[in-house]
């Protein structure tokens, strides 16, 4: 019983630590390129822009094509998933810290 309680407390502490420490990416004003090398839950481009309103657009190059989601008129373009190990190009209208929650 004591081992189960200790394990439960450990899991709660780890979960709290992860929830309080999201992955952060510093973005400068203008064009930024980044690749997320760390595992995290996928998020749609539209949701990422809602959480980080200074992002003007997110672009991805896949399968010989360019896909973009633009923060204009509620969002237009291809609403793709932001995932790990993929290169993205992001334009911002000001320097900001982008947060990706686990």
C-alpha positions in Angstrom: 0.0 0.0 0.0 2.8 2.4 0.9 4.5 1.7 -2.5 1.2 2.5 -4.3 0.8 5.8 -2.5 4.4 6.8 -3.2 4.0 5.9 -6.9 0.8 7.9 -7.1 2.5 11.0 -5.5 5.4 10.6 -7.9 3.1 10.5 -10.9 1.2 13.6 -9.7 4.5 15.5 -9.1 5.8 14.6 -12.6 2.4 15.6 -14.2 2.4 18.9 -12.4 5.9 19.7 -13.4 5.2 18.9 -17.1 2.0 21.0 -17.1 3.8 23.9 -15.5 6.8 23.8 -17.9 5.5 24.0 -21.5 7.9 23.8 -24.4 8.9 27.4 -25.3 10.3 28.8 -28.6 11.6 32.3 -28.8 10.4 34.0 -32.0 11.9 37.3 -33.3 9.9 39.8 -35.3 9.6 38.7 -38.9 10.7 35.3 -40.3 11.5 32.4 -38.0 12.4 28.8 -38.9 12.1 26.0 -36.3 11.8 22.3 -35.9 10.4 20.8 -32.7 12.6 17.9 -31.7 10.8 17.1 -28.5 7.7 14.9 -28.3 4.5 16.9 -27.6 0.8 16.5 -28.4 0.1 17.7 -31.9 -1.8 21.0 -32.3 -3.5 22.5 -35.3 -2.0 25.7 -36.8 -5.3 27.6 -36.0 -5.1 26.7 -32.3 -1.4 27.6 -32.2 -2.2 31.0 -33.6 -5.1 31.5 -31.2 -2.7 30.8 -28.3 0.0 33.0 -29.9 -1.8 36.0 -31.6 1.4 37.7 -32.7 2.0 34.9 -35.2 1.0 36.2 -38.7 1.5 32.9 -40.6 2.8 29.4 -40.4 4.1 27.6 -43.4 5.2 24.0 -44.1 6.9 22.5 -47.1 5.8 18.9 -47.7 5.4 16.5 -50.6 6.8 19.2 -53.0 4.1 21.7 -52.0 3.8 24.6 -49.7 1.0 24.8 -47.2 0.2 27.9 -45.1 -2.2 29.1 -42.4 -2.5 32.8 -42.2 -3.8 34.8 -39.2 -6.3 37.0 -41.1 -10.1 37.2 -41.2 -10.3 34.5 -38.5 -7.7 32.3 -40.2 -7.4 31.2 -43.8 -5.4 28.5 -45.6 -4.6 24.9 -44.8 -5.1 24.1 -41.1 -2.4 21.5 -40.7 -1.1 19.8 -37.6 2.1 21.1 -35.9 4.1 18.0 -35.2 7.6 17.1 -34.1 10.5 16.6 -36.5 9.0 18.8 -39.2 10.4 22.2 -40.3 8.1 25.2 -40.1 8.4 28.8 -41.1 6.6 31.3 -38.9 6.2 35.1 -39.4 5.4 37.3 -36.4 4.5 40.9 -36.1 6.6 41.2 -32.9 9.1 39.3 -30.8 7.4 36.7 -28.7 7.7 33.5 -26.8 5.6 30.7 -28.4 4.3 28.1 -25.9 3.5 24.5 -26.8 1.7 22.7 -24.0 2.2 19.1 -23.1 
